[in-house]
Amino acid sequence: MLLAIDTATAACSAALIEDGAVVHAMRELVGRGHAERIVPMVETLLADAGGVRPSAVLVDCGPGSFTGVRVGLAAAIGMGMGWSVPVAGCSSMALVAVRCFADRPALESCTVALTGGHGELFLQRFAAHPFAALTDLVSLPPTEAAAFSPDALVAGSGAEVLVAARGTGEALDTLPAAADAALLPEAFRMLPPQPIYGRPPDAKPKAA
């Protein structure tokens, strides 16, 4: 059984997935405080499942909140070490996109826009059939983001900002959820458990 956890954005969630189906799931909008919520959430899920031990852990590696991403990775790696099970990563962008396609089977492509730092948006385009990333992940200010995305549907916490900048399209305000990892193709659940920050660090090393 796979344990998926997500603390990369304002949402905090965990899910137990077996044979592609969600067995148990919990999700809360916490804003901050992921470190205090994720472990009790996992403990509750495991208790509801009869105390089962997961055979693997999957964690949302971002992009998203710098702190949230690191909280999730630390929790996932710690659990993996404690249970002696493998830990892998997935992307918050892919989680949002795959949920959009599941809810709208006729949709052929979409843009995921998540709120980033310094007023920028994390952006990535996805295709539905087969599920695939159409672009690399980028971080752009809204004015530049408007030219990046031709898709009618924009999903994510930054969707309304992007649609407003374009002046056209539909905005779907949503955040990633651990349970949606059940919808991801295997290739999108095999990332290394490392942070996906989506933009260069603000701090610059001093010149020698």
Stockholm file with secondary structure:
# STOCKHOLM 1.0

chainA/1-208         MLLAIDTATAACSAALIEDGAVVHAMRELVGRGHAERIVPMVETLLADAGGVRPSAVLVDCGPGSFTGVRVGLAAAIGMGMGWSVPVAGCSSMALVAVRCFADRPALESCTVALTGGHGELFLQRFAAHPFAALTDLVSLPPTEAAAFSPDALVAGSGAEVLVAARGTGEALDTLPAAADAALLPEAFRMLPPQPIYGRPPDAKPKAA
#=GR chainA/1-208 SS CEEEEECSSSEEEEEEEETTEEEEEEEEECSSCHHHHHHHHHHHHHHHTTSCCCSEEEEECCSSCHHHHHHHHHHHHHHHHHHTCCEEEECHHHHHHHHHHHHCTTCCEEEEEEECSTTCEEEEEEETTTTEESSCCEEECHHHHHHHCCCSEEESTTHHHHHHHHTCSEEECCCCCGGGGGGSCGGGGCBCSSCCCSSCCSCCCCCC
#=GC SS_cons         CEEEEECSSSEEEEEEEETTEEEEEEEEECSSCHHHHHHHHHHHHHHHTTSCCCSEEEEECCSSCHHHHHHHHHHHHHHHHHHTCCEEEECHHHHHHHHHHHHCTTCCEEEEEEECSTTCEEEEEEETTTTEESSCCEEECHHHHHHHCCCSEEESTTHHHHHHHHTCSEEECCCCCGGGGGGSCGGGGCBCSSCCCSSCCSCCCCCC
//
